Amino acid sequence: MQPKKNPKADLSKNSSLYFVIGLSVILLISWQAIEWKTYEKDLYGYEALNVDDDDDEEVPITEQIKTPPPPPPPPPAPEVIEVVEDEEEVEETVIESTETDQEEIVEIVEVEEVEEDIDVPFAVIEDVPIYPGCEKVPKSQRRSCFQEQINKHIRKNFRYPEIAQEMGIQGRVYVQFVIAKDGAITNIRMRGPDKNLEKEAQRIISKLPQMTPGKQRGRAVRVPFSIPITFRLQ
């Protein structure tokens, strides 16, 4: 059986191709519609600004006023010389001299030296105090002679206090005294374990004889001296 239509006139032959082409055209139109951008038109637009015209500021030319210099001072008035006649007496100013006359008496003020009480330790004094009986000893041995005589005096006058013996008190009393400028014993001070022992040490030292005072640079001075006294029970 033969077909009724001509195959060349069959419209459905390429329908799928046309469909794809049409679909592609529609997609392209849709994509262009979506991506289409519109801008508002600037009413003012862009204009070039000429900045050079605004920066150049015209400065008005002013005239500098010159002040004239001050006028020179007037010349000094001429000195008026007064003419005095020979007959008129003119009083003269007499200037007295401030220098003293050679005949004036110059008062001389003498300054007296005040001797100060200086304490020179026994260990460093130049001339040690001389204990009675050490006058004939050489100067280099007077220091040891002084100490020996002090120890002999303590042993000779030593007496143990009965109250301290009954209470069993013993110990060492440190005694310090000063040999004055006249050789007398002064300023006796004690430090020990008991008052009874201190009183006995004071009694022993107060019995020391008067000595020849110590000298420093040929002048009598005060000489402090210290010695321990030991109280020990047998």
DRENPABA-874297 format. One record per residue (C-alpha): residue in three letters; x, y, z; chain. Coordinates in pm, 1 decimal. Layout:
// residues N
rest=ala&x=X&y=Y&z=Z&kette=A
...
***
This chain:
// residues 234
rest=met&x=0.0&y=0.0&z=0.0&kette=A
rest=gln&x=147.5&y=334.0&z=-90.9&kette=A
rest=pro&x=153.6&y=629.2&z=150.0&kette=A
rest=lys&x=-82.2&y=905.8&z=78.0&kette=A
rest=lys&x=167.9&y=1187.7&z=137.2&kette=A
rest=asn&x=498.1&y=1266.7&z=-15.2&kette=A
rest=pro&x=788.3&y=1190.2&z=217.9&kette=A
rest=lys&x=944.9&y=1525.4&z=135.1&kette=A
rest=ala&x=636.1&y=1707.1&z=252.7&kette=A
rest=asp&x=626.7&y=1528.1&z=591.0&kette=A
rest=leu&x=649.0&y=1797.2&z=854.5&kette=A
rest=ser&x=701.5&y=1564.0&z=1150.0&kette=A
rest=lys&x=1021.8&y=1433.3&z=1003.4&kette=A
rest=asn&x=1252.8&y=1698.6&z=1170.1&kette=A
rest=ser&x=1020.4&y=1799.7&z=1451.5&kette=A
rest=ser&x=1265.8&y=1694.0&z=1722.6&kette=A
rest=leu&x=1540.8&y=1905.4&z=1569.9&kette=A
rest=tyr&x=1318.0&y=2205.3&z=1551.9&kette=A
rest=phe&x=1208.7&y=2149.8&z=1906.3&kette=A
rest=val&x=1566.6&y=2152.1&z=2029.1&kette=A
rest=ile&x=1649.7&y=2463.6&z=1827.9&kette=A
rest=gly&x=1340.7&y=2640.5&z=1952.7&kette=A
rest=leu&x=1411.3&y=2539.0&z=2309.6&kette=A
rest=ser&x=1767.6&y=2670.4&z=2277.5&kette=A
rest=val&x=1647.4&y=3000.5&z=2136.7&kette=A
rest=ile&x=1395.8&y=3038.1&z=2418.6&kette=A
rest=leu&x=1663.9&y=2959.7&z=2679.5&kette=A
rest=leu&x=1898.4&y=3211.9&z=2521.3&kette=A
rest=ile&x=1628.8&y=3478.4&z=2523.2&kette=A
rest=ser&x=1540.0&y=3397.6&z=2884.2&kette=A
rest=trp&x=1905.8&y=3411.5&z=2990.8&kette=A
rest=gln&x=1954.6&y=3743.4&z=2818.2&kette=A
rest=ala&x=1641.0&y=3877.4&z=2984.6&kette=A
rest=ile&x=1767.3&y=3772.1&z=3327.6&kette=A
rest=glu&x=2118.6&y=3909.6&z=3277.1&kette=A
rest=trp&x=1999.5&y=4233.4&z=3124.9&kette=A
rest=lys&x=2110.8&y=4534.6&z=3338.3&kette=A
rest=thr&x=1971.3&y=4878.2&z=3326.9&kette=A
rest=tyr&x=2137.0&y=5197.5&z=3467.6&kette=A
rest=glu&x=1976.1&y=5521.7&z=3564.1&kette=A
rest=lys&x=2084.4&y=5801.9&z=3345.5&kette=A
rest=asp&x=2283.0&y=6066.0&z=3529.3&kette=A
rest=leu&x=2102.7&y=6388.8&z=3492.6&kette=A
rest=tyr&x=2410.6&y=6593.4&z=3563.0&kette=A
rest=gly&x=2671.7&y=6388.3&z=3388.6&kette=A
rest=tyr&x=3042.8&y=6422.1&z=3439.6&kette=A
rest=glu&x=3208.3&y=6752.7&z=3394.8&kette=A
rest=ala&x=3576.0&y=6827.8&z=3414.0&kette=A
rest=leu&x=3669.4&y=7058.5&z=3698.5&kette=A
rest=asn&x=3927.8&y=7320.4&z=3640.6&kette=A
rest=val&x=4111.4&y=7329.9&z=3970.5&kette=A
rest=asp&x=4379.2&y=7564.9&z=3852.2&kette=A
rest=asp&x=4137.5&y=7854.5&z=3839.3&kette=A
rest=asp&x=4035.9&y=7816.3&z=4207.7&kette=A
rest=asp&x=4390.2&y=7777.9&z=4346.9&kette=A
rest=asp&x=4519.6&y=8099.4&z=4202.3&kette=A
rest=glu&x=4410.0&y=8361.1&z=4451.7&kette=A
rest=glu&x=4475.0&y=8714.1&z=4355.6&kette=A
rest=val&x=4648.4&y=8901.3&z=4637.1&kette=A
rest=pro&x=4587.2&y=9271.6&z=4633.9&kette=A
rest=ile&x=4902.8&y=9477.0&z=4609.9&kette=A
rest=thr&x=4937.4&y=9698.9&z=4913.2&kette=A
rest=glu&x=5170.2&y=9989.7&z=4945.8&kette=A
rest=gln&x=5414.5&y=9982.1&z=5243.3&kette=A
rest=ile&x=5397.5&y=10298.9&z=5443.4&kette=A
rest=lys&x=5741.1&y=10416.8&z=5547.9&kette=A
rest=thr&x=5748.9&y=10604.1&z=5877.0&kette=A
rest=pro&x=5996.7&y=10889.1&z=5882.5&kette=A
rest=pro&x=6284.4&y=10861.1&z=6137.1&kette=A
rest=pro&x=6247.0&y=11059.3&z=6460.9&kette=A
rest=pro&x=6399.9&y=11404.4&z=6458.6&kette=A
rest=pro&x=6748.3&y=11434.9&z=6611.8&kette=A
rest=pro&x=6763.3&y=11558.7&z=6973.2&kette=A
rest=pro&x=6823.5&y=11926.3&z=7018.1&kette=A
rest=pro&x=7184.2&y=12026.4&z=7090.2&kette=A
rest=pro&x=7268.8&y=12070.6&z=7458.5&kette=A
rest=ala&x=7245.0&y=12416.0&z=7598.2&kette=A
rest=pro&x=7579.9&y=12587.8&z=7640.4&kette=A
rest=glu&x=7717.0&y=12583.3&z=7992.6&kette=A
rest=val&x=7686.1&y=12911.5&z=8165.3&kette=A
rest=ile&x=8012.8&y=13016.0&z=8325.0&kette=A
rest=glu&x=7966.1&y=13242.7&z=8618.0&kette=A
rest=val&x=8235.3&y=13502.1&z=8649.3&kette=A
rest=val&x=8325.4&y=13582.7&z=9010.0&kette=A
rest=glu&x=8504.5&y=13899.5&z=9098.1&kette=A
rest=asp&x=8833.6&y=13875.7&z=9280.5&kette=A
rest=glu&x=8703.8&y=14061.4&z=9579.3&kette=A
rest=glu&x=8426.1&y=13805.0&z=9649.1&kette=A
rest=glu&x=8526.5&y=13518.1&z=9877.9&kette=A
rest=val&x=8442.9&y=13168.3&z=9757.6&kette=A
rest=glu&x=8392.0&y=12894.5&z=10014.7&kette=A
rest=glu&x=8607.2&y=12589.6&z=9946.1&kette=A
rest=thr&x=8504.3&y=12236.9&z=10038.3&kette=A
rest=val&x=8754.9&y=12080.1&z=10274.3&kette=A
rest=ile&x=8797.1&y=11700.3&z=10246.8&kette=A
rest=glu&x=8934.4&y=11543.2&z=10561.4&kette=A
rest=ser&x=9171.3&y=11249.1&z=10534.7&kette=A
rest=thr&x=9054.2&y=10913.6&z=10670.5&kette=A
rest=glu&x=9408.2&y=10792.7&z=10740.6&kette=A
rest=thr&x=9504.8&y=10755.6&z=11104.0&kette=A
rest=asp&x=9775.5&y=10965.0&z=11253.5&kette=A
rest=gln&x=10102.6&y=10795.9&z=11335.2&kette=A
rest=glu&x=10075.9&y=10917.8&z=11691.7&kette=A
rest=glu&x=9754.3&y=10725.7&z=11752.3&kette=A
rest=ile&x=9784.5&y=10438.1&z=11997.9&kette=A
rest=val&x=9710.5&y=10095.8&z=11853.4&kette=A
rest=glu&x=9543.0&y=9869.7&z=12106.8&kette=A
rest=ile&x=9674.3&y=9514.6&z=12091.4&kette=A
rest=val&x=9432.8&y=9240.9&z=12195.8&kette=A
rest=glu&x=9598.0&y=8933.6&z=12331.6&kette=A
rest=val&x=9415.4&y=8603.3&z=12277.2&kette=A
rest=glu&x=9461.4&y=8363.8&z=12560.5&kette=A
rest=glu&x=9469.2&y=7995.0&z=12477.6&kette=A
rest=val&x=9207.1&y=7797.3&z=12664.3&kette=A
rest=glu&x=9327.0&y=7461.6&z=12776.5&kette=A
rest=glu&x=9081.0&y=7184.7&z=12702.3&kette=A
rest=asp&x=9046.6&y=6871.9&z=12908.9&kette=A
rest=ile&x=9160.7&y=6598.4&z=12673.8&kette=A
rest=asp&x=9144.2&y=6231.4&z=12765.6&kette=A
rest=val&x=9437.9&y=6034.2&z=12625.8&kette=A
rest=pro&x=9420.5&y=5653.7&z=12671.8&kette=A
rest=phe&x=9696.1&y=5488.7&z=12875.5&kette=A
rest=ala&x=9800.7&y=5271.4&z=12578.2&kette=A
rest=val&x=9884.6&y=5563.5&z=12344.4&kette=A
rest=ile&x=9996.9&y=5845.6&z=12575.4&kette=A
rest=glu&x=10352.2&y=5973.3&z=12528.0&kette=A
rest=asp&x=10445.5&y=6010.3&z=12897.1&kette=A
rest=val&x=10250.0&y=5766.3&z=13116.6&kette=A
rest=pro&x=10148.8&y=5861.8&z=13470.7&kette=A
rest=ile&x=10422.9&y=5778.0&z=13718.9&kette=A
rest=tyr&x=10328.3&y=5563.6&z=14016.7&kette=A
rest=pro&x=10515.3&y=5655.7&z=14336.9&kette=A
rest=gly&x=10837.5&y=5455.8&z=14332.4&kette=A
rest=cys&x=10871.5&y=5444.0&z=13950.7&kette=A
rest=glu&x=11042.6&y=5783.3&z=13913.5&kette=A
rest=lys&x=11391.3&y=5634.7&z=13877.7&kette=A
rest=val&x=11279.7&y=5370.1&z=13626.4&kette=A
rest=pro&x=11376.6&y=5440.8&z=13260.2&kette=A
rest=lys&x=11103.1&y=5600.4&z=13052.6&kette=A
rest=ser&x=11064.4&y=5290.7&z=12833.8&kette=A
rest=gln&x=10983.2&y=5074.7&z=13142.5&kette=A
rest=arg&x=10751.0&y=5310.5&z=13330.2&kette=A
rest=arg&x=10442.5&y=5162.1&z=13167.0&kette=A
rest=ser&x=10510.7&y=4811.1&z=13296.8&kette=A
rest=cys&x=10620.2&y=4950.6&z=13635.1&kette=A
rest=phe&x=10287.7&y=5133.4&z=13665.9&kette=A
rest=gln&x=10088.3&y=4815.7&z=13602.6&kette=A
rest=glu&x=10298.4&y=4610.9&z=13848.8&kette=A
rest=gln&x=10248.4&y=4864.0&z=14125.0&kette=A
rest=ile&x=9872.1&y=4869.9&z=14063.0&kette=A
rest=asn&x=9855.4&y=4489.9&z=14093.6&kette=A
rest=lys&x=10059.5&y=4499.0&z=14415.7&kette=A
rest=his&x=9824.2&y=4760.3&z=14558.9&kette=A
rest=ile&x=9519.8&y=4544.6&z=14478.5&kette=A
rest=arg&x=9669.8&y=4232.1&z=14636.3&kette=A
rest=lys&x=9774.0&y=4426.0&z=14944.7&kette=A
rest=asn&x=9433.9&y=4589.6&z=15005.1&kette=A
rest=phe&x=9213.6&y=4302.0&z=14881.8&kette=A
rest=arg&x=8944.2&y=4180.1&z=15121.7&kette=A
rest=tyr&x=8661.4&y=3946.1&z=15026.6&kette=A
rest=pro&x=8319.4&y=4074.6&z=15147.1&kette=A
rest=glu&x=8173.0&y=3846.1&z=15416.8&kette=A
rest=ile&x=7819.4&y=3875.4&z=15275.1&kette=A
rest=ala&x=7942.9&y=3762.6&z=14933.7&kette=A
rest=gln&x=8125.9&y=3468.7&z=15094.3&kette=A
rest=glu&x=7814.3&y=3356.6&z=15283.5&kette=A
rest=met&x=7600.9&y=3381.1&z=14965.6&kette=A
rest=gly&x=7867.2&y=3213.9&z=14753.9&kette=A
rest=ile&x=7896.2&y=3508.2&z=14513.1&kette=A
rest=gln&x=8207.6&y=3532.5&z=14301.2&kette=A
rest=gly&x=8306.6&y=3682.7&z=13969.8&kette=A
rest=arg&x=8507.0&y=3955.5&z=13801.0&kette=A
rest=val&x=8454.8&y=4329.1&z=13853.7&kette=A
rest=tyr&x=8574.9&y=4565.7&z=13578.9&kette=A
rest=val&x=8696.4&y=4895.3&z=13725.2&kette=A
rest=gln&x=8766.3&y=5212.2&z=13527.3&kette=A
rest=phe&x=8909.8&y=5533.7&z=13671.9&kette=A
rest=val&x=9075.1&y=5854.0&z=13550.3&kette=A
rest=ile&x=9410.6&y=5994.9&z=13658.5&kette=A
rest=ala&x=9344.3&y=6369.1&z=13656.5&kette=A
rest=lys&x=9584.5&y=6643.0&z=13544.0&kette=A
rest=asp&x=9696.6&y=6686.0&z=13906.8&kette=A
rest=gly&x=9757.3&y=6309.8&z=13952.5&kette=A
rest=ala&x=9446.5&y=6242.4&z=14165.9&kette=A
rest=ile&x=9221.1&y=5938.6&z=14112.2&kette=A
rest=thr&x=8871.8&y=6042.8&z=13991.6&kette=A
rest=asn&x=8561.9&y=5908.8&z=13814.0&kette=A
rest=ile&x=8574.9&y=5553.6&z=13953.0&kette=A
rest=arg&x=8320.6&y=5328.2&z=13780.0&kette=A
rest=met&x=8254.1&y=4958.3&z=13838.6&kette=A
rest=arg&x=8066.1&y=4680.6&z=13660.0&kette=A
rest=gly&x=8036.7&y=4337.5&z=13821.0&kette=A
rest=pro&x=7801.5&y=4051.4&z=13914.6&kette=A
rest=asp&x=7716.8&y=4185.5&z=14264.0&kette=A
rest=lys&x=7694.5&y=4523.3&z=14437.2&kette=A
rest=asn&x=7901.3&y=4402.7&z=14734.7&kette=A
rest=leu&x=8186.0&y=4308.4&z=14503.9&kette=A
rest=glu&x=8158.4&y=4642.3&z=14325.4&kette=A
rest=lys&x=8181.6&y=4832.8&z=14655.6&kette=A
rest=glu&x=8494.4&y=4639.9&z=14755.1&kette=A
rest=ala&x=8657.9&y=4713.8&z=14418.0&kette=A
rest=gln&x=8575.8&y=5084.2&z=14458.1&kette=A
rest=arg&x=8729.2&y=5086.0&z=14807.1&kette=A
rest=ile&x=9053.3&y=4929.9&z=14679.3&kette=A
rest=ile&x=9092.7&y=5176.7&z=14388.9&kette=A
rest=ser&x=9006.8&y=5479.9&z=14604.1&kette=A
rest=lys&x=9311.8&y=5398.2&z=14822.4&kette=A
rest=leu&x=9551.6&y=5450.1&z=14532.1&kette=A
rest=pro&x=9812.7&y=5719.1&z=14606.5&kette=A
rest=gln&x=9841.3&y=6045.0&z=14413.0&kette=A
rest=met&x=10060.6&y=6006.4&z=14105.3&kette=A
rest=thr&x=10259.3&y=6218.9&z=13866.0&kette=A
rest=pro&x=10009.2&y=6305.2&z=13587.3&kette=A
rest=gly&x=10056.6&y=6181.1&z=13233.4&kette=A
rest=lys&x=10168.6&y=6422.3&z=12963.4&kette=A
rest=gln&x=10094.1&y=6453.8&z=12593.1&kette=A
rest=arg&x=10323.9&y=6685.8&z=12396.4&kette=A
rest=gly&x=10460.7&y=6824.4&z=12720.6&kette=A
rest=arg&x=10119.1&y=6916.0&z=12865.4&kette=A
rest=ala&x=9941.4&y=6738.1&z=13150.2&kette=A
rest=val&x=9626.2&y=6553.7&z=13039.5&kette=A
rest=arg&x=9363.8&y=6322.6&z=13183.5&kette=A
rest=val&x=9444.8&y=5953.0&z=13147.5&kette=A
rest=pro&x=9166.3&y=5689.2&z=13174.9&kette=A
rest=phe&x=9274.7&y=5345.4&z=13298.6&kette=A
rest=ser&x=9080.4&y=5019.1&z=13342.0&kette=A
rest=ile&x=9166.3&y=4696.2&z=13525.3&kette=A
rest=pro&x=8966.9&y=4381.5&z=13620.8&kette=A
rest=ile&x=8955.4&y=4255.1&z=13983.0&kette=A
rest=thr&x=8867.1&y=3886.7&z=14021.1&kette=A
rest=phe&x=8678.0&y=3764.4&z=14331.8&kette=A
rest=arg&x=8707.7&y=3384.0&z=14362.6&kette=A
rest=leu&x=8611.6&y=3162.0&z=14655.4&kette=A
rest=gln&x=8865.8&y=2901.4&z=14769.1&kette=A
***
